[in-house]
């Protein structure tokens, strides 16, 4: 496992960490009824079973990161920028609704 992780770029590891955190935080908050899943497909999977939700979310994330890592072998500059952009957008999408709730706009 450690050898596999060494082959993943720093951006890939950060993106994977953000995706996993999002998955487990989503599971926690939705199960605790502190949030709802806004994505209709993911809401359906969650209602079908939390395991389906987690497996799909993790597999989709790993597939996306794998694609960018393979692309990084051919176009390292583009793949690096794409991963950094994905990290920023992912964090913004996660943080913005929470920020709006915190300042009382929602």
Phi, psi and omega per residue, in radians:
X1 nan -0.765 -3.112
X2 -1.124 -0.654 3.114
X3 -1.105 -0.694 3.101
X4 -1.091 -0.753 -3.116
X5 -1.163 -0.514 3.105
X6 -1.189 -0.425 -3.130
X7 -1.422 -0.232 3.133
X8 -1.549 2.391 3.141
X9 -1.108 2.822 3.085
X10 -1.004 -0.772 3.119
X11 -1.066 -0.693 3.117
X12 -1.106 -0.714 3.122
X13 -1.178 -0.708 3.109
X14 -1.122 -0.807 3.138
X15 -1.073 -0.735 3.098
X16 -1.083 -0.726 3.118
X17 -1.092 -0.754 3.112
X18 -1.107 -0.755 3.136
X19 -1.102 -0.763 3.125
X20 -1.148 -0.732 3.101
X21 -1.076 -0.754 3.109
X22 -1.057 -0.766 -3.133
X23 -1.047 -0.899 -3.062
X24 -1.267 -0.605 3.061
X25 -1.184 -0.691 3.086
X26 -1.060 -0.813 3.114
X27 -1.011 -0.815 -3.110
X28 -1.083 -0.906 -3.047
X29 -1.192 -0.643 3.134
X30 -1.251 -0.736 3.118
X31 -1.142 -0.601 3.122
X32 -1.416 0.003 -3.129
X33 1.053 0.577 3.060
X34 -1.686 -0.151 3.139
X35 -2.711 2.901 3.002
X36 -2.102 2.680 3.081
X37 -1.452 2.083 -3.072
X38 -1.357 -0.521 -3.126
X39 -1.317 2.087 -3.083
X40 -1.040 -0.682 3.116
X41 -1.134 -0.801 -3.128
X42 -1.191 -0.595 3.080
X43 -1.105 -0.754 3.095
X44 -1.044 -0.803 -3.140
X45 -1.111 -0.695 3.119
X46 -1.117 -0.756 3.136
X47 -1.164 -0.512 3.083
X48 -1.243 -0.655 3.112
X49 2.921 2.418 -3.107
X50 -1.053 -0.557 3.117
X51 -1.119 -0.722 3.099
X52 -1.096 -0.737 3.114
X53 -1.019 -0.906 -3.086
X54 -1.129 -0.796 -3.123
X55 -1.076 -0.813 -3.131
X56 -1.100 -0.809 -3.088
X57 -1.111 -0.757 3.141
X58 -1.199 -0.786 -3.137
X59 -1.102 -0.737 3.125
X60 -1.089 -0.738 3.125
X61 -1.128 -0.803 -3.140
X62 -1.105 -0.705 3.119
X63 -1.092 -0.763 3.119
X64 -1.098 -0.798 3.137
X65 -1.145 -0.722 3.096
X66 -1.032 -0.781 3.117
X67 -1.018 -0.794 3.141
X68 -1.191 -0.614 3.094
X69 -1.153 -0.741 3.095
X70 -1.141 -0.749 3.086
X71 -1.062 -0.595 3.138
X72 -1.098 -0.421 3.076
X73 -1.213 -0.581 -3.125
X74 -1.594 -0.766 -3.075
X75 -2.265 1.287 -3.034
X76 -1.069 -0.652 -3.121
X77 -1.161 -0.806 3.138
X78 -1.117 -0.800 -3.108
X79 -1.108 -0.701 3.105
X80 -1.089 -0.775 3.108
X81 -1.131 -0.705 3.138
X82 -1.100 -0.718 3.130
X83 -1.201 -0.716 3.113
X84 -1.112 -0.706 3.084
X85 -1.112 -0.731 3.120
X86 -1.076 -0.706 3.122
X87 -1.095 -0.838 -3.116
X88 -1.096 -0.815 -3.129
X89 -1.131 -0.728 -3.138
X90 -1.075 -0.834 3.127
X91 -1.113 -0.664 3.122
X92 -1.149 -0.735 -3.141
X93 -1.136 -0.624 3.103
X94 -1.289 -0.746 -3.007
X95 -1.393 -0.621 -3.034
X96 -1.017 -0.883 3.116
X97 -1.048 -0.663 3.123
X98 -1.152 -0.684 3.104
X99 -1.118 -0.745 3.131
X100 -1.112 -0.687 3.083
X101 -1.134 -0.762 -3.093
X102 -1.078 -0.697 -3.130
X103 -1.529 0.020 3.027
X104 1.487 0.329 3.129
X105 -1.495 -0.240 3.102
X106 -2.099 nan nan
